[in-house]
Amino acid sequence: MPHAVSMPATGLKALILCGPGSSFPTFTANPDENPKALLPIANRPMVWYPLDFCYRTGITDITLICPPSAAEAITTALNTNPFLTGLPHPRPDLLAPRDLDQNTGTAEILRLPEVREIVSSNFVVLPCDLICELGGDKLLQAWMVKAASLPDLLGDGAPPHSNGGLSVWYETKAANPVKGEETDFVATTPMPQSMVPTSKDSLLQNLSHLAYSMPTDSLNDLIEAKKSFPIRHGLLRKHPRLKMRTTYRDAHIYILPKWIMDFVQENDRLETIGEDVIGWWAKATWQTGLGEKLGMMKVLEGRADTSRKGGDAEDDNSSPEGGRLSSPSRSPGRYDSSPPADSHKRQSDGLIAKPATTIVPPILAYIHPPQPDAPLLRRVDTAPLLLAISLQLAKLPSIEETGPEAASPFAHTRKVAYPDGVKPRTTITRPDCLIADNVMVDEKTSIKESVVGANCQIKEGAKLFQCLLMDGVVVGKGCKLTRCILGKRSEVGEGSTLTNCEVQENLLVEPRTEDKDNKLMSSSGMEASEQEIQDFDDGSLEDAGDSVLLG
């Protein structure tokens, strides 16, 4: 398989955050048995994709982090699911911290004692819903060239800890846009042009300095409250070539230095990594005094008391720039990215010498190109995205067609895994379909642009168009399904017609049902999902900001 290609070990730790799935109420009504991380994307468990990304990158020290209630289901899947058991060794670890629940923010996870204990080096944070065809080794190379500090990579342990970080962003309005997909506001400044030509496959040309980031919804609320677009004059004075984007999204791929663990520990108001840690770090690179107020400089200089909690930011909980923390400085800020006047005073050790003055390390943004032929990079955290990306992956040529060397890392061995289960006189458009193992397809059926999970039954005369069927689904005789997602072991009764519908796992849809634009759920599932709406706050694991709509 393509993902099994051996890569040199990177020495980095990977944390994959497996949230509760509040944005999939139809399919995770019981998150203990069906956690979001195990929902199928193109017939593979969702968590397979970030795991595959890590192995292709050369990261083998991987830990999945989930709530204790989901640990049993994920452990079982790691030991039994053929896609997960087929991943290379060493196998990922599973960590279920005692105090982790559905309301724990991503930055708060980094403060948990069990997590702090396992992070002893630079590390990577990924969401469980990541689909990234891009080679992570290229991201690491770009980070090491532009943001990493050679002394810290060599691990001498002495402050200042000057490694920077890298975050990843992608265009949502490019090929295959999905209506209603969340976006983020991101402002970047160009990096100095290198005198050395870069290779065509290098990512350096797509790197920028990150100056500002926040969810677009938060920005819109801020503009509505202020009746203007509030931005500091100091930022514009420092970076007159500021580029602002509103149709891009944070992929939640973060390459972070070890000192971030202490920075988060120093500030218990930092709730999420994306909006709080990355957002405030970006501001601290140009806003005078912000690094001191946040306690960042203390951490960088090795003076932090990491045994305590509590931030150095002011107590005011509202920011003129929309963050949850207060803005520590009201005066226009300035950050001088040029080397300090005495930085030329080095020891005789050349490249591994450290600057005499501590500065805020850079946080970089990799802006993924929006060209149609660019590697696939998306998050899949809503049902429309689950369907759209599954159908997109179903169009990939199989390994059987292209050979292992030319195949995408997400290609399946065969388009129809069990041809013997397909009866004569059926129509399956193989270029855009994916049929899993042990699927039984009766005569006179039509399956177009669809993904069918293992052990499904498609009975005589049924017609499927742009549908996603999870494992064990039964579609009755003469059914017509269009743009539907059917949960595990659900059954659609004979003669039913469904369009743009979601069907809960284990649910029986009565024969000759006609429905459109609806979520078909049992009454108990409805109650569970309404409770989820109350329980899941903004910042819950990687699902922050997801909306739940019930039909």
TIZA-31308 format. One record per residue: residue in one letter; x, y, z of N, C-alpha, C in turn. Coordinates in steps of 0.05 Angstrom, whole numbers, plus 5000, padded with zeros to 4 digits. Layout:
<pts>
aXYZXYZXYZ...
</pts>
This chain:
<pts>
m501749765000500050005000501850255000p500850474988502550714986503350825013h501550805033502150915059504350775074a505150535065507050375079509950445072v510250645054512950725046514550815070s516950715074518550775097519851045094m519551215115520751475116522651495140p524751655138526551685161524951795185a525651705209524351805233524952095237t522952245246523252535249523952615277g523452445297523852525325521652685337l519552735321517252895331515052705342k513552815361511252675372508752775358a506852595352504352675339502052625359l500352825363497952795378495552825359i493852625358491452635342489052655360l487652875358485452935377482852815366c481652625380479252485372476952585388g475552785376473352915390470752745390p468652855403466252695407464352695383g464752875363463052865339460453005342s460453245354457953385358456753485332s458353485310457353575284456053355268f456053105279454852875265452752755283p450652905291448652795309447252545299t446952525273445452295261447052035265f449652065265451351815264452951775290t452951965308454351935333452451995357a449951915354448051945376448951805401n450451585397451751445420454751465415p456051685424458951715418460751515431d459751375452461351175465461750935446e459650855432459850625414460650715386n459850945378460451045351461751315352p464251335361465551595362466151705334k466351955333466852085307469351975293a471451905308473951815296473651555280l471451415284471051155270469051175248l467851415243466051445220467551395195p466251255175467751185151467851415131i470151475120470551645097471551475074a469951445053470651265031471450995041n469950885060470150615070472550565089r473950775096476050755116475250905141p475950815165475450965189476751245187m475351445196476351725194479151755205v479751625228482351665241484551535224w483951355206485951235189487551445173y486151665165487451855147489652015162p489152135186491452265199493652075207l492851825214494951625220496651565196d495351535173496851495148498651735142f497651975147499252215143501852205160c501552125185503852115202505951915192y505051675185506951475175508351565149r506851685131508051785107510052015113t509652155135511352375142513952275155g513852035166516151925181515751945211i513352015220512752035249511551765257t512851635275511851375285511151385315d511851595329511151635357508451785357i506251635357503551745353501751665376t500351865386498351815408495651925400l493651755401490851845397489851925425i488552155426487452265451484452275449c483052145467480052135466478952145494p476352215496475052195522475051905532p475051855558475151585569472751415559s470451545555468151385546468451265519a470151385502470551275475472851095472a474351055494476850895492476450605484e474350485494473850205488473250165459a471550335447470750305419473250345401i474850545407477150605390479250385393t479650285418481550065422480749815406t478149755407477149525392477649555362a477149795352477649855323480549825316l482349925333485249905328486149615326n484749435341485549155342484048985322t481949085310480348905292479849025265n479649285261479049395235481349345216p480849225193483049145175484649385165f483449615162485049845153486849945175l485949935199487650025222489749825229t489049565228491049365235493149335212g492449435188494349425166496349655165l496149845183498050065184500749955193p502950105186505650005194506050015224h508049875232508949885260510950105264p511250215288509850145313506950255312r505250115327502450195328502150445345p500050605339499550845356498650775384d499250945402498250915430495551055432l494050975452491451105458491551215486l490951475489490951605515488151715520a486951645542484351745550484551885577p485452135579485852265604483252275621r483652245646481352225664479552465663d480652705661479152955662478353055635l478752905614478052985587475152915582d473553115574470753065567469953225542q467453225536466553345511466853645510n467253775533467554065534470454155536t472353975535475154045538476254165513g477354405514478454535490481154415483t481954465458484454335448486854435464a486954695471489254785487489054685515e486654645525486354535552487354245553i487154105531488253835530491253835535l492654035525495554045529496354095558r494454185575494954235603494453985620l493153785609492553545625495153405632p495453315657497953185666498852955649e496852785640497552555625498752635598v497852855587498852945561501553075564r501953245585504453365590506653155594e505952935606507852735612509052605586i507452585565508352445541509652635520v509452895524510553085504513253185515s515453085504518053165514519753285492s518553345469520053445446518253625429n519253725407517453865388515353665379f512953765373510753575368508853685346v507153505336505153575316502453515327v500553695323497753645331496053625306l494353425305492653375282489753315292p487753385276485053305283484553025271c482552885282481952615272480552625245d479552865237477952885213479552995190l482252975191483953085170484252895146i483953015122484552865098486753025084c489252915083491453065073493152885055e492852935029494452785009497252895007l497653145016500253275015502253125033g504753105023506752965039507653135063g507253025087508053165111510953215114d512653045100515453085101516253355089k514853445069515353705057514653925076l512453895091511754095112513954115133l514953885142517053885162519554015152q520253965127522654085115522354395114a519954485106519454775105519654895133w518554755153518654855181521554875190m523154665184525854665194527554875180v526954935155528555135141527855415150k525255475155524355745160523555815189a523055615205522055675232523555545255a525055335249526455185270529155315276s529955275301532555375310534455135312l536755155299538654935299539554855327p540055045345540854965372538754795386d536254875382534054725395533554455382l533954445355533754185342535853995352l538154105359540253935370539853865399g537853995412537053915438538953975461d540154225460542054275482540554355508g537954415506536354455530536554725543a538354895534538655155547536955365533p535755545549534155765537536055965523p535056135505532256155498531355935479h528955845483527755635465526555775441s527955785419527255965397525955825373n525155575375523755445353521155585348g520555625323517955735316515955515310g513755595298511655395292510555425264l508855245256507655255229504755155230s503055305217500255215215499555205185v497355065179496654995151493855095145w493455215122490955335114490255245085y487755215079486955135052484455295043e484255325017481955465005479455295005t477255405014474755245015473055294989k473655504974471955564951473255474925a475255294927476555194903474954964891a476254754882474954524870473154394891n470754314883468854164900468154324925p467254574923466354724947463854594959v463654614985461354505000459954735013k457454765007455854985017455754985048g456255215060456155235089458655165103e460755095089463255015103464455255118e465355205142466455415159469055515146t469655775151472155895142473356055166d475856135161477256295181478356545168f478756755184480056995174483056965180v484656995160487556975164488957195149a490757325163492357545152495357455153t496657485130499457395129501157615117t503757595122505657775110507757615095p508757715073510657555057513257515071m514557285065517157235076519257345057p521657415067523757515050524457315028q524857415004525457234982528257114985s528356854980530956714982532656764957m535256794962537056834939537656564925v536956354939537456084928534955974915p534955904890532555794876531555544891t528855524893527655294906526655094884s526554844892525654644873522654674869k521654554847518854584840516954454860d517854244873516154114893516454214921s518054434925518454554951515954704959l515354704985513154854996513855135005l516455205003517355465013515955705000q515255674974514055894960511155944970n510055764985507355794996507355865026l509655935036509856005065509656305068s508356385090508256665098508456685128h509056935138508856985166505957025174l505056895195502256925204502157175222a500357355216500057595232497457605247y495457465238492757485250491057245242s489557125260487756915252485556895272m483156835262480756795279478556685261p476656545272474356445256472856675243t472056635218470556845204468056925219d466656735231464256805246464856995269s467156945283467957125304468557405294l469857415270470557675258467957815251n465957675239463457805232462057915257d462057765279460857865303462258105313l464858105311466458335321465858585304i465758545278465158775260462358885266e460458705271457758795277457658945303a459158855323459158995349460559265347k462759275332464259525331463459705308k461759605290460859755266463259835249s465359685251467759735234469559495236f471659505220473659285221475959375238p476159285263478259385281480859245276i482859395269485559285265487559495274r489659415287491559595299493259735277h493559995281495260145263498160045264g498959935287501659835289502159605271l500159435267500459215248500859315220l499259505212499459605185502059765180r503059895201505560035198507859845195k507759625211509859425210509759265185h507259195176506959015153505059145132p506059335117504359465097503459275075r504859045071504058855051502458625064l500458695079498858495093496758385074k496558115073494657985055492557855073m489957925068487757815084486057625068r485357405080483757195066481357125084t479057095071476657025086475356765076t476456645055475256395045477056155050y479056195067480855975074480055855101r481055615107480455485132482955365145d483055395171485255265186484854965186a486854825175486754535173487254405200h488054555220488654445247491054255246i492854305227495554175226497454375239y498554305262500354485275503054345282i505154465272507854375281508754565302l509054465327509454635350512054575365p513354775375515754725392514954635420k516854515433516354415460515554635479w516554875476515955095495513055175495i511555095475508655165474507255025498m508254785506506954645528507154815554d509454945558509655115582508155375578f507955485554506455725549503455675555v502455455546499655385552499155345582q501155215595500855175623500855435639e502255635629502455895642499856055639n498155985619495856145613493355965612d491855955634489555775634487155895620r487456135608485356245592485556155563l487656035555487955925528486355675526e484155685511482355455510482755285485t483155415462483555265437486255325425i487355135411489955175398489755375375g487755335358487555495334486955785340e484855845354483956115359485656255380d486356115401487656245424490756225422v491855985421494755955421495956075396i495055985373496156085347495456375343g492956445349492056725345493656925361w494056865387495457055404498457045399w499456815392502356795384502856975360a501156955340501457125316501557415323k499757505341499657795348502257865364a503257685380505557745396508057795380t508057695354510457745337510658035328w508558185330508658465321507658675341q506058585361504858775380506758805404t507759045407509659095428508559035456g510058875471509358815499507458585502l506258485481504258275484505558015493g507957955483509357715491509957715521e510657945532511057965561508457925577k506358055567503758045582502657755582l503157615561502157335559503957145574g506257225583508157045597509856895577m509656965551511156825531514156865534m514957115539517857165541519057025565k517557005587518456855610518956565604v517156445588517456165580519856135562l520156325542522356305523525056335537e525156485559527656525573528056315595g526256125597526555915616525955995645r524356205648523756295675520956225684a519456075668516656015674516355825698d514355875714513655685735511455505724t512155285712510255115699508554945718s509054975744507554815763504854955769r504555205761502155355768500555405743k498055475747496255565725495755865729g494755985708494056275710495556435691g494256595675495556745655496657015665d498457125649499457395654497857605639a495857525624494257715610492457855630e491358085621489558235639486958085643d485358175663482958025670480658085652d480758305637478558375619478258145599n475758035597475357795580474657855552s474658115544473958185516476258325504s476758275478478958395464477958575442p479258805438478558965415478858825389e480458605389480858455365479358195364g477558145384475657925382476557675396g478857665408479757415422478457395449r478757155461477657115488479357255509l481957285504483657415523483357715519s484157865539484258155536486658235520s486558475508488858575494490658715514p493058605520494658715541495758995536s495759085511496859345505494859505489r494159745498492259915483493660085463s496260125466497660305447498360155422p498560295399499360155374501960005378g502059755369504359585375506259575351r508659485356510659455336512459225344y513059055324514958845329517158865308d519558895317521858915300523058645295s522558535270523458265264526358265256s527658495254530458495247532158405272p534558295267536158195290536858425309p536958365335537758565355540558675348a541058915357543559055351546058895359d545858745380548158595389548058305381s546258235363545957955356548357845341h550158025331552557935317554557815336k554157865362556057765382555457465387r556857295374556357005377558756865389q558156635399560256465407561656355382s563756205385565256115362564155865350d561655785359560555545348558955585323g559055815311557955865284554955835283l553955645267551155625262549455565286i550655425306549055355329549055565351a550155795345550156015365547256125367k546556215391543956325396544056635397p541856775390541957065392542157145421a543457375425543857475453541257575465t539357655449536757755459534557575451t532757515470530457345465528357505449i527457385427525257505412523057295409v520657385401518457195396519057045370p519256775372519756625347517456655327p517956605302515856635282513856415283i511356485275509356285270508656315241l509056095226508756105197506055985188a505156075165502755965153503455845126y502855595123503055465096500255495084i500055645062497555695047497455495024h495755295027495655085006494555194980p495855144958494955254932492155144925p490455314913487755224906487455094879q489555044865489354924838487954654839p486354594819484854334818486754094820d489154114810490953884811492653874836a492254054855493754054880492953814897p494653704914493953484931491553554949l489853364953487353404969488053464998l486853685008487253765036484553875046r483253735064480753835075480353715103r478653855118477553725142474753635136v473953415149471353295144469853285171d468553515177467353535204464353595202t463153555179460253575177459253355158a456753295159455653085141455853165112p455353415103455753475075458653425066l460553495083463353445076463953145076l462752995094463152705095462352585068l460052675058459052565033460752665009a461352925008462853034986465652924983i467052905006469852805004469852504999s467952355010467752065004467352024974l465552174962465052144933467452234917q468952434927471352524912473452304913l473852174936475751964939475051714923a472351674920471451444904472351464875k472951704866473751734838476651684833l478251644854481051584851481451314838p483151294818483651024806484750834827s484050584825484950384844487850314840i489050184860491750084857491949874835e489849714833489649514812489949644784e488849884781488850024755491550164749t492750294770495050464765497650334774g497550134792500050034804500650184829p502050064848502450194875504150444873e505950474854507750704853506250954845a504350924826502951164816500351224831a499451044848496851074861496951294883s494651424887494451604909494651454936p495651584957495751444983492951354993f490851474981488151414990486751214971a488151114951486950934932486450664946h484150534938483550264948484750064928t485049814937486249604920484549564895r481849544899480049504877477549684881k476349754858473849914860471549744871v471349504862469349314872470849084886a470849094913472448904928471548614925y468948574921467848304920466048274895p467248244871465748224847463648004846d464147784860462347554860459647624873g459647844889457147914902455248084884v456248164861454648324842453348144822k450648134822449147964803449248084775p448647924755448448024727446248234725r446348374702444348584696444148794718t446448894726446649124744448349334731t448049584740449549804730451149934753i453849914752455550034771457650194756t457650464759459650624745462250624761r463950434753466350384769468250624771p468550794751470451024754469751204778d467151224786466451404807465051264830c465351004832464150844854466250694870l465550624894467250464912465450274926i465850014921464149804933465949634951a465349614977467049474996466649174995d467949035013467948745014465248645023n464548405012462148255021459548415016v459448574995457048724988455448554968m452848524973451148364955449348564939v449548554913448048724895446248554877d443648594880441748434864441448544836e439948394819439548474791437948734789k438248854765436649094757437249334776t439449334790440149564807441949754792s442050004801443750204789445150354811i447850354811449450494831451350684816k450950934820452551144806453651344826e456251404823457551604841456951554870s457451314880456751244907458951084920v458851084947460650924964458950734980v459550474978457950274993459850125011g459150125037460749995058460549695058a462249575075462349275076459649165086n459048925076456748765085454048895080c453949065060451349185053449849005033q447149055032445448905013443849114997i444149104971442649274953440749094937k438149114943436248924932435149014905e433848834892433048854864431749124857g432649244836431349484826432049734841a433749724861434449964876436250144859k436050404863437650604848438950794868l441550804867443150974885444751184868f444551434875446051644861447251834882q449851854882451352034900450551974929c450851724937450151634964452551524978l452451535004454451405021453051215040l453750955038452650755055454750645074m454350665100456250555119455850255121d457350115137457349825138454649715146g453949485133451549335142448949455134v448849645115446249765107444749585089v442049585091440349435073438549635059v438649635032436949805016434849625002g432349675008430149504999429649514969k428049324960427349294932426049554922g426949644899425749874885426150144898c427950164917428450424930429950614911k429550874915430951074899432151274919l434851274921436251434940438151634925t437951884932439552094919440852264940r443452284939445052454957444352404987c444352144994443652065021446051945035i446051955061448051825078446551635097l447151375095445851175112447751065133g446951095158448651005180448850695182k450750605198451350325201448750165208r448449945194446349745199443549865197s443250085183440550195179439250045156e436650065153435149925132433050105121v432950125094430950285081428950095068g426450125077424349935068423749955039e422549745028421949715000420349954989g421150034965419650244951420050524962s421950574979422250844991423851024972t423251284974424651484958425751704977l428351724979429651914997431552094981t431452354986433252544973434452724994n437052754993438552925012437752855041c437852605048437052515075439452385089e439352395116441252245132439552045149v440551795150439151595165440851495188q439851505212441351435236442051135235e444351065248445150785250442950625264n442650375254440750175265437750255262l437250455245434450545242433150405219l430550325222428950215201427150425190v427550485164425750675150423450505138e421050575145418650425137418450405107p417450185096417150155067415450385056r416050455030414750665015414850935029t416850985044417251255055418351445034e417251685033418251895016419052135033d421552215030422552435047424752575032k425152835040427152995027428253195047d430953245045432253445062431653405092n432153165101431453105129433552925142k433552925168435152735184433252545197l433452295189431552085199432851955223m431652005247432851905272430651795289s431351605307429451505326428951715347s426751685362426151885383428351895404s429551665410431751675430434251815419g434651785393436851915380436452215380m433952305376433252585377433952705404e433152565425433552665452436552675457a438052475449440952485454442252715440s441352775415442552995400441853265412e439353295422438653545435440353585460q440953375474442653395497445453475489e446453375466449053445455449153745450i446953855440446954145434447554305459q446454215482446854345507449654295518d450654055513453253975526455654085512f455654105485458054175470458254475468d460154585481460754875480462754925458d463155185452465255255433467855165444g469555055427472254965436472354685445s470154525441470254245449471954085430l474353995440476253855423476553995397e476653845374477053975349474454045335d472154015350469554055337468454335344a470154515353469254785361467754915339g465355025346463855185327462055025309d461954765311460154605293457254655302s455454665282452654695288451254435285v449054405299447454155298444654235290l443654115268440954175258439453905257l437153905268435453665268433153705249g432553495233430253515215427653455230
</pts>
